[in-house]
């Protein structure tokens, strides 16, 4: 671990890129996901006041809840739209330029949030949430591609984990700023919802001083001189001839190949296992049960005797646990490897979900069982943050070559946003009908993804996209070969049996 930290400290511009890209990148997504919990009562009150003042109509509770649900869910619709346009924008303008332009979307949304209470308009909050969604959808792809392509190959895993670290930091900041001692009050909640604009301004004023992605400059723009200049700025005066040779080799492979669309990625058989890996890992990331665990945490904390007015501070503990574990994952990923972290994470989450279902079932029958449930919640968050959360996000940038990369990120982010939206719609119904047994559905996804990683996912540490593609081919050619041998043996056994009977 020490050697990788030393190597990272020798690249101060890469460290700057981590913080600058993160604060206006995936931080926005994490903050927007968690920030709506605190001001929910104030926004519902604004909805009622607006309708009463504008139309002289007092809304019923279910109508207010419907408007509130739509205000929260429209973020996912914006995110889905953002992820669909991210690929073409990143290819056309570049990673850095796309991040810069994306900040203007967040700033416009923040202004709408700040003025919503004064203008007595809950519609401004809806439009703001939609724009925040577009901003987050674009930044999830652009931030990830920019960082993975700026990092030296030996540090790619470590730098990639920071993408999830900034999501966790965003979630924690949303929880922290939302407490009543800070911005979670009747007067200050618009400033809470407009905080994304401040982080966008920070990135807008600092990112221009950083170089564009070297890989984009060479492979997409064909400018070798600009690529070498960017590498020197990022990595200092180190010898980057090996990385340069690998990029030139990839450029030669893709000499007559243009950037592929999403449909072409689905149709191309040479990358079918990489595509399947993205589909499995990103679908499971949303359907692994982390949202369900967070949802039930309040019930568990209440049952453990924590007072109602103290629950928000306890919730801060869950956010801090995810953030701390993500930082720890940053420290160990290069030594451990991504396959091990993914496998360990999903196996641990599967075992924890089984135990959590049992403890929640016995919660009303055994007095000390809520404390066991509380411990299991933190254990589940630990396994999630130390494996799937940190490892999954950068995978498209590592598994695909340059011509498929934008399409790969588009598919990954589309799956992420679709899963988040569907879960938001279906989860309340699952809870109402299945209660804590809904964890068994999430157990199926965790166990299935763990099995897939164990059998069909190669280690990606210190490997290029071409080397990883060769590893995929090796794994699956072995499985196909063993299947053919098995089929041949069965046929031979059948022939022998037939002769004996005859």
N, C-alpha and C positions, 0 to 999 in steps of 0.2 A: 504493500500500500504506500509506504514512504517514498518509493522510487517514482510512483505515478504522481504523487502530490508534488514532489520536487520537479518533475518534468512539466507539470502544469504551471507551477510558480515561475518557471523559466519562460513562460509564454504569457506575459501580462496583458497583451492585447486580446488573447483568447479569453482570459478571465473577464476583461471588460465587456467582450461580446456576450458572454454568458449573462451578465447582469443587465446590460442594456437591452439585449433582445428579449430577455425573460420578463422584465418589468412591463414592457408593452406588448408582450406575446402571450404566453399561456397563463400568466398572472391574471390577465383580464378575464379569461374563461373561469378560472377558479373563484375569483372574486364575485363574478356575476352569478355563479351557481349558488353561493352561500349567502349573499347579501340580502336577499328578499325576505328571509325569515324574520329578522328584527323589526322592520317597519310595516309588516303585514297589516297590523291593526290600524295604523295611521293611513295607509293607502285605502283600505276598505272604508274608512271614515270619509276620506276625500271623495270616493266614488259615490257614496250616499249623499254627501253635501252638494256635489256637482249636479246630480240629478234633481235634487230638491230645489236648488237655486235656479237651474236652467229650465226644467220642465215641470216644476212643482209636483214631483212624484217621489214618494218615499219607497225605495226598493225593499223587497222582501229579502230575507237572509240567503235563500238559495240563489237569487239573482245576483246579489253581491258576490257570493262565492264563485258563481259562474264567471263573472267579469274578472275576479281575482285570478282564477285558474288560467284563464286565457292570457292574462297579463304575464303570468309566470311562464306559460308554455310557448308563447310567441318567440321567446328567446331561442328555443330549439329550432323553430321554423327559420329564423334568421341565420342560425348557425349552419343549418343544412344548405341554405342558399349560398352562404359564404364559402362553405367547403366545395360546392360545385363550381364556383367561379374562381376558386383559389388556383387550381392547376393552370388554366390558361393565363391568368394574371402573372403568376410566378415565372412561367416560361417566357412571357413577352417582356416584362419589366425587370425581372431579376428578383432575387430573394430580398435584398436590402431595400430596393426601391419599393417593393410591394409592402413591406413592413412600414415604411415611412408614409406611404399614401393611406394605408389602413388606419393610421392614427387619426386622420381627419374625420373618419366615420365615428370613432369613439368620442371625439371632442364635440361633434354635433349632437350626439346622443346625450352627453353629459350636460350640455346647455339646456336641452329639453327637460331633463330630470330636475335641474336646478330651478327652472321657471314653472314647473308643473303646479306646485302648491300656490304660488302667487297668481297664476292664470286660472286657478280652479279647474284644471283639466287633467283627468286621469288618462285621456287619450294620448297626451304627450308622453306619459310613462310607458304606454304600450308601444308607441313609435320608438321611444328610446331603447326599450328592451329589444325590439326587433333589430335596431341598428347595432346594439351591443352584440347580438347574436351573429350578425354578418361579420363584425370586427373579430369576434372570437373564432368563427369558422375559418376565416382567412389566416389569422395569426397562428392557429394550431398547425397549419401546413407550412407557412412561410418561416416561422420561428424554428420549427424542427429541422427543415431542410437547410436553413442558413447555418445553424450551429453544427450539425453533423458534418457539413461540407467544409466548415472552417477549422475543425479540430484535427490534429494529427491522428493518424490511424491508431496509434497506441493509446490515445486518450479518448477515442470516439465513444466508447461505452460510458466512461465517466462523465463526459460532457453531455451525452444523450440523456442521462438520468436527471440532469438539472431541469429538463423540460417538465418532468413530473414534479420536481421539487418546487418550481414556481407555481404550478397548479395548486399544490398543497399550501404554499405560502399565501396564494390568493384566497383560498378557502378560509384559512386561519385569520387573515386580515379582515375578511368580510364578517366573521364571527366577532372578532375583537373590537372593531370600530362600531359594530352594531349594539354594543352594550350601552345602557342608559347613561353611564358616566362619560361616554364619548359622543357618538353621533346618533345613537338610537333614541332620540327624543322627538316630541311633537314639533319643535322648532327646527331641529337640525337634520331630520331624516332626508330632505332633498340633497344636502351636501354628501350624505352617505351614498346615495344612489349616483351622484355625480363624481364620485372619487375616481372612477375609471378615466375621466378626462384629465385628471392631474397626472396619472401614470403615463397616459398617452403623450402629454406635453413633455414629460421627462425623456421618453424615448425619442420624440421628435427633435429635441434639442441636442441629443448626444449621439444618436446613431449615424448622422452624416460624417462623423470623425472616424468611423470604422470602415474597413475595406469591404468590397463585395465578395461573395463566395468565390474562391479560386476555381473551384470545379465548374461553376456556372460560366465564369469568364473564359475558360479553356474549351469546355465541351459544347456550350451553347453559343457563345460569341466567337469562338475560334481565335481568341486573343492570348497567345502564349506569353507575351511580354507583360500584359496586365496581370495575368495569373501569377507569374513569378514575383511581381512586385507585391501583390496581395499576400503571397506566402511569406515573403520576407517581413512584411509588416506584422503578420499574425504570429509567426514562429521565430522571429529574430534571425540571426545569422547562422542558424543550424543547417545541416546538410539535409535538404529535402529532395535529393535526386531520386531516391527510391519511390517516394510518393508521386513525383513528377512522371517517372517512367510508367507507373501504374495507371495514371490518368491518361498518358499518351497511348498506352496499350488499349485502354477502354475507348479512347477517341478513334483509334484505328479500327476497332471492332465495330464502331458505330458510324464509320465514315460516310456510308451511303444510307444511313438510317435516320429518319426524322423522329421527332417526339411523337409517341403513340397516344391515341385517344383511349378513353376508358373502354369503349367497345372493342377496340383492337387488343387491349390488354386481356379482356375476357376470351377473345378468340385465339390468342397466341398460345400454342401448346407448350412452348419451350419454358414458359414461366408459370405453368399451371400450379405447381406445388408452392411457389412463392405466393401466388395469389390466394390459394387455399389457406396458407398459413396466416396471411393478413386477415382474411375473413373470419377464421376461427378465433384468433387472438383478440381482435377488436370487438367482435360480437360478445365474447365472454367478458371482456373488460367492463361492459355496461351491465351484463346479466349475471355477474358473479355474486351479487347480493350485498355489495358495499352500501348501496342506498337503503336497502332494507335494514341493515344493521344500524345505520345512523338513525333511521326512523324509529326502530324499537328501543334505541338507547335511552330515550326519555322515559319510556314506560319502566324500563329496568332501573333507572336511577331513582324514579319515584318509589318503586317497590323496595329499593334499598334504604329508603328513609330520607332521601335528600329533599329539602324543602323546595316548593314550586319556584320561589324567587331566586333560588340558587342554581336552578337547572341550567341556565344559560352559561354560568361559569364552569359547570361540569362539562358542558358541550365544548367549551374552549379546550378542555383537556383532550377530547377526542381529536380535535383539529391539530393540537400541538403534537399529539402522538404520531399522527400521519406525517406531519412536517419533519419531526425528529427522525423518524424511521427512513424517510426519503433521503435525508442528509446522510444517514448511516449507509444507505444503499449506494450513494455517490462514492463513499469511501471504499467499498468492498467490491464493486461491480467488475473492475479490471482484474482482480485476483480470482474471483469466483467464476465469472462467466455468465452470460445471459441465459443460456439453457438451464443451468443449475438453479439460478434465481427464479426463473419462471416455474420450473418443475416444483421446487421447494415451496414456492408461494401458493400454487394451486393445490398441492397435496395438503399443506397446512390449513388452507382455507376450507377445504372439503372436510377435514377432521373437525375443525372448529364449528362448522355449520351443523354437523351431526350432534355434537355436544351441546350447542346452543339451543337446538330444537328440544332436546331432552330437558335442559335446565329451565327453559321457559314453560314447558309443559308442567314441570313440578314446582313452579314458582309459588303457586298459591297453597301448595301442600306442605312444603318444607320451608321453615323460616329463614334459613341461611342460604337458600338457593339463589335469591337475587344477587348476592355478592359473587357467586360463581358466574352468573350471567354477565355481570359487570366486567369481571376479569376476562371472560371469553370475548367480549366486544373489543377490548383493547388488544387482545391477541390476534383477533381477526384483522383489525386495522393494521397491526404490525406486519402480518404476512402479506396483506394486500399492498402496502406501501413499499415493502422491501423487495417485492418481485414484480407482479403484473403492472402496477402503476408506474414504476420507474423504467421498466424494460420495454413495454409494448410501444409507446409513442414513437421512438426513433426507428422502429423496424422497417417501414417502407423504404426509408433512405438507405438502409443497409442491404436489404434483400434484392432491390431492383437496380438495374443499370440506369444510366442517365436518361435514356429515351423512354423508359417506363416509369420513372420516378414520380413525375407530376400526376399521372393517372393513378399510380399506387396510393399516393397521399389523398387524392380525391375520393377513392373508394374507401380508404380507412376512415377518413373524417366523416364521410356520408354514413357509414355504419355506426360510428360513434354518436352522431346527432340523431339518427333514426332510432337507435337503441334507447337514448336518453328520453326522446319524445314518447315512444311506445311505453317505456317503463313508467313515465309520469302519468300516462292515461290508464294503464292496466293495473299498476301496483295498488292503488286504493281499492280496486275490486278484489284483487288477490287477498289483501289483508282482511277485507270485510268477510270473505267466504272461507279462507283457509287459516287465517290468523298466523301464528308462528310456524305452522306447517308449510307456509310459502317458502321457507328456507330450503325445503327439499327440492323445489324446482331449481333454485340457484345452485344447489349441490350437484345436480345433473350437469350443468354447464361447467362448473369448476373441475369436476372429476373427468369429464370428457376432454376438456382442454389440456389438463395435466397428462392424460394418456396420449393425446396427440403429440404434445411436446416431447414426451419420453420416446416415442417411436419414430416420429417423422421430422423432427426439428433439429438441424445441425447447430453446433456452436458457431457464433459469428465473431467472436473476439479476434481482433487483429487480422481480419480477413476482408478482402475486397468483394464487391458484388459478384465479380466473375468467379472468384474462388468459392464463394458461398453457393453460387449456381452449380458449380462442379460437385460440391458436397451434397446438395439436394439430389443431383443425378445419381451419385454413388449410393446414397441411402435407398432411393426408390428402385434403382436397378437391382440392388441386392434383394429387396422384398419381392420384386417381380420374378427374379431368378429362383428364389426359394419357393415361390408359388408354382412356378413351372415344374420344378423338381417334385414338389408334392403331388401335382396333378399327374405327372408321369408315373410316380410310384403307385398312385391309386389305380391307374390304368393297368399297370403291370400286375398288381395284386388281383385285379378283376380277371385278367387273362389266365393267371395261375389257378384261380378258383374255378373258372370255367372248365379248364382241362381236367382238374381233379374230379369234378362232378361228372364230366363226360366219361 
